[in-house]
Structures are given as C-alpha cells and as structure tokens.
Amino acid sequence: MIAKELQKKALHLNATDKVHLVEMILESLDQPDPKIEKAWVAESEADYAKYKKGEIKSISLENVKKRFKK
C-alpha cells in the first residue's frame, strides 16, 4: 500500500523534483555490499600473490582485445 501512495505522490511532482527523487532512489540501490567488497579484495590479493610467485601469468591488453573481437 505504501508503494502505491508514494507512486501517486511522485507522479504529481514537478520534473526537477522527480529527477531528484529518482537520483536518490538509484543511489540507495547502488550501495556496495561490504561482504562482497571484502571477497573481491581477498580474491584480488590472492591473485596478485600468485602472479608475483609466477603461478599465473598476465595477459596483454592487445590479447584481451583480440579475444573479445572474435
């Protein structure tokens, strides 16, 4: 019910206020999950450690571009 009420009110806003409302809603959805951020950091650090030990190799930007052009 609350969503319907908000929708009715939002539709009566002027264009500037609608844009501001949309921006605020999108910002609230775009917050990173701390658990996911920590997992990415851990994975990146592990990959970098493997790279430094020679366990994995890097790929040049040119080769990456070639792979995705196919």
N, C-alpha and C positions, 0 to 999 in steps of 0.2 A: 504494500500500500504506500509506503513512504516513497518508493521509487516513482510511482505514478504521480504523486503530489509534486515531487521535485521536477519531474518532466513537464508538468503543466506550468509550473512557475518559470522554469528555464525557457520555455517557448515564448514567454511574454517579455523576456529581457531584450534590451537593445543589442545590436550587433557587437558592440565593444564589450559589453558585459558577458555575452555568450562566448566570445573568444577567450576572455579571461577565465571563465568557468571551465571551458574545455582544457585550457593550458594547465590549470590547477589539477584537474582530474587526471590528465595524462602524466603529469609529474608524479602524482601519488602512485600511479601504476608502475612507473619506471624506477622504482627503488630496488637496488640490488639486494639479493638475499645474502646475508653475511655468511651463511654456511656454504653457499655456492662460491662466493668470493674466496673463502678460505681454501676450498677444494681446488679452485683454479690456481691459486698461489702455490699450494703444495705440489700440484702436478707440474707447474712451470719450473719450480725449483728442482724437482726430481729430474725432469728432462734436461735441464741445464747441467746438472751434476753428471748425468750420463754422457752428455755431449763433451764436457771437459775431460772425462775419462776415456773418451774415444769409443764409447759403447754405441753411440748413434752419430750419424753424420748430418750435416746441414744440407739443404737443397738451395741452389741459387735461385734468385728471383726469376731469371730467364727460364729455368727449367720448370718452375711452378707455372709461369705464364703459358709455356708450351703445353703442359699437361691439360690446362683448362681450356685451351683453344680447340682441342680435339672434339 
